[in-house]
């Protein structure tokens, strides 16, 4: 793997967010699941905690949670793919450490509400914008609102990975 300065890195050496990344310098990975794993490692999430994840998601996005032994609690989405907030509240527990917000097809979710909810419940906000690379909300790129944000250009452009 290479960082934005084209230097080879071993992401397992980066457990401190201060060392690994600043808020103004994103890192590029071959796959979103690798970026997610590095993001989770940078926050030192203990095993046994859980993440609230939509029940309408690709299995590859779940790999980092399984690898790091972080539990998954699924919440439902409504017909318009917005979250069912009652389902989220029902699945929230003391062991919940994060919530994942997915911008399906690059259409922004209710970002302010997700941010407010994650702040109120002391949760990390994981923003999955894998299928909406280049999308914006209020002139800001999707994938840059959460504590961990992921965008996947390879799903929008004919490139091998990235």
N, C-alpha and C positions, 0 to 999 in steps of 0.2 A: 504494500500500500504506500501511497505517496501523499504528502501534504501539499498545500497550495504553492509551496516554494520548490516543489518537485524533489523533496528530500524523502528518502525511504524511511518509513516509521513502522514500529511494532506497537500496535495500539494497546497491547496488554501492559506496556510500560507506563501508560498514562492513566493514573487513577486520580489525579488531582486536576480539577477543572481549571484552576489558575495556571497550571503548567501547560495543560493540553490545549486550551482554546480561550481566546478573548471574545468579548461580545461583538467585536468588529471583524473577526477573521474566521470565516467558515472553513471547514475542512471538507474535502471531497473524497468520496469513497466509491468503490465500484458498485456497491449495492446498498439500498436503503436499510436492509436488515443489519448490515455491518455498522452503518452510521448509528442506528438505534442502539446496538450493543455498546458501542463506544460511549454514547451519551449516557446510557444507564450506568456503565462502569465509572464514568466521571462523577456521578452523584453518589457512588458507593452505597447502592441500595442493598440492604441486608436480605439474605435469603429468608423466605417465609413471608415476606410482605406480598401484597397483591396490587395489581393494576386493573383499573376499570377500562374495559375494552369493548367496543361495539361488537355485536354478534354477527355483523355483516362485514367481514374482513378476510383478506387473503391469509392462508396458513403460513406463508413465508414471513409475514410480519410478526408472527408469534414466536418464531424460533429464538430470538434473543431472550425472551422471558423464560422459555423452557431451559435454555442453556445456562442462564444465571439463577435458576431455581426461584424465580419470581412467579407467584401465583397469578392467575387470570380470573377475573370476575366479569362475566359478560353482561352488557346492558343492551336493551332492545332499541331499535330505531323505528320510527314511524314510516308511513308510506312515502313521505317526501324525503326520506333518509335523514331527517333531523333526529336528534336523540330523544328518547323517551325519558324525561327527567325523573319520573316516578320510578322507573326501572333502575336508574342510576342511584337514586336515594335508597332504594331497597337493597342494593348490592354494596353500598358504602359501609365500610367497617373500620375499626381501629387499626387494622393491619393494611388498610389502603394507603398507598404511597403516591400513586399517580393516576391520572385519567388521560385517555387517548382521545383526541379530537381528530376525526377524519373528514377531510374536504373531498367528498365524492365528486369525481369528474372535474375537480378544480373549482367547484362551487363552494364558497365559504360557508362554514357553519356559523352559528351565532357566537362569534369570537369573544365579544365582551362578556357574554354570560358564562362561557367556559372559563375565562380568566377570573371572573368574579367568584365562581363556584370553586375553582382550584385554590384561590386565595383564602376563601372562607374556611375551607376544609384542610388547609395546609398540604395540598397535593401538588406534585409536579404536573405540569401540563405538557403532554407529548403531542405534538402537532404533526399528523401524517398528511402530507400533501403529495404523496407519491404519484397521483394521477392528475395533478394540476400544475405541473411545472410552469412557472412564469405568471401564474395567476396572482392577482393583487386584491387587496381590500384596503380602502382608504389610502391609496397610493403606496402601500407597503406590501412587499412580496409575501404571499402565503408561505408558510413554513418558517416564518421569522417571529411569530407571536409567542410560541411556547417556550418552555425551558429547554426542550429538545425539539428540534424541527427537522423534518425530512422532506426533501423533494427529489424526484427521480426523472432527470431529463431523458433517460433512455426509454421511458415509457411514452414519450411524446415525439422523440426524434429518432431517426434510424442510426443509432450508435450502439456499439457493443455493450457498454456499461457506463456508469457514471451518474 
